Amino acid sequence: MPGPTPNVDGDASSDGPEDDGVRIDMISGARMEGLTGMEKIRLILDGVREGNIVILEEGLSPDEESKLIEVTMTEISPDDFTGIEIETYPKAETSDQSFLDKLMGRKSAQKLTVIGPANRIETLHKDENLISTLVSRK
């Protein structure tokens, strides 16, 4: 069995999670459901600050998304953290809502949300069925 392969600097590289790849954290709606708004924001920002792409199964509420952007702006630093890129599928139209939900003014849940470091993720295309993103290595 071959050992670790040398990287471009000639050093041996590990085959573990510290590789040059891109880590993607896919977080279920059930995991997010039990968290407060600030706990959700910390979970997301901690992952993104580590260079990970975070994918939320159910997205954030508009208030939570605004707070995420607000907290991100306070944490930006040119040498350490350049901010986030966030894309969410548009909310489903009212066709999948019950009459009671429409009557009570409840909005349908947002669909999949993709969040990543602003210096590593670039949205190439977005429509109601597709988010196409280019993710660069560090």
N, C-alpha and C positions, 0 to 999 in steps of 0.2 A: 504494500500500500504506500503510495507516495506521500511525502511529508508536505508541510506548508509550502506554497509557491511564493517565490520572491516577488515583491512589488516593484514598481519602477525605480525605487531608491536602492533596491538590492536587499532590503531587509525582508525577513520572513514575515508573511502576513498570516493571521489566523483565519480559520474558516468559520468563526463564531459571529455573533451579532454585531461585532465592531467592524465588520467588512465595509467595503466601499459602497454597498448597496443602499437602497432607500427603504426605510422602515415605514410600514403603513399600519396604523392602529385603527381597527374597525370596531366602533363602539355601538353596542345594541341599544335600542330604545329602553329595554328593561333595565340596563345598567344605569342609564341617565335618569330614569324615572324616580329613583330614590334619592337623588341629589338635589341640593338647593341650587339656585341660580349661580351663586358664587362658586360652589363646588364644581359645577359643570365648567365654568370659565377657567378655573384653576387646572382642572383635568386636561382641558384642551390646550391651554397656553403652556403648561409644563411639557406636554408632548411635543408641541410645535417648537418650543425653545430648544429642545434636544435635536431638532432637525427632522422630526417625524411628520408624516402626512397623517392627518386625523380625519376619519370618515365617520360621520354620525348617521345612523340608520334613520332617525326621525327628525333631525335638525333641532334648531333652537327656536324659541318664541321670538317675536320681533323685539321684545324688551331685553331678552337675554342676548340676542345678537348685537343690539346697540351697546349693552354693557360690555360685551366681549371686545368690541371695537374701542370703547372708551378706556378699558383697562389696558388693552394693547398699546394704545397711544401713550400711556404713562410709562410703559416699560421699554419703549424703543430706545436703543442706544446704538450709535453708528458702528461701534466696534464689536458689539455683542449680539444684539437682536434687531433685525431690520423690519420687523412687523409681520403681518399675516396676509395671506391671500385667501379669500373665502368665496365659495360658490355654492349656491343652493338651487335645487330644482324649484321651479315656481310652485306655489301652492296649487293643489288640485282645484279645479273649478267646482262649483257647488253641486255638480251632478252626482258626486259620491257622498253628499251630506244628507242626513235624514231631514225630514220636514221640521222636526223639533229643533235640530241644530240650526237650521236656517232661521226659524222663528226666534230663537234665543240669541241670534247673532254670533254663534260660535263659528269660528273659522276651521277649515279642515287642517290637519297637521301638515307641516312642511315635509317634503320628501328628503331624500339623501342630501347631506351637506359635506363638502370637501373643504378642509382647512389645512394650510401648510405655510411654511416659512416663505415670506415674500421674495427672498432671494433664491429660492429653489423651485418654485412652482409658478407656472404661467398658463393661464387659460387660453386655449386655442380656439375653442368653439363651445357655445352653450345654447341649447334650446330646451323645449319642454321635455324632451326624452333623452338628452345626451349632454354630458359635460366632458369635453375632451381637453386634457391637461398635459402639458409637458413638464416633467419633473427632472431637474438636473441633479447630478451628484454634487457634493460640496465643492 
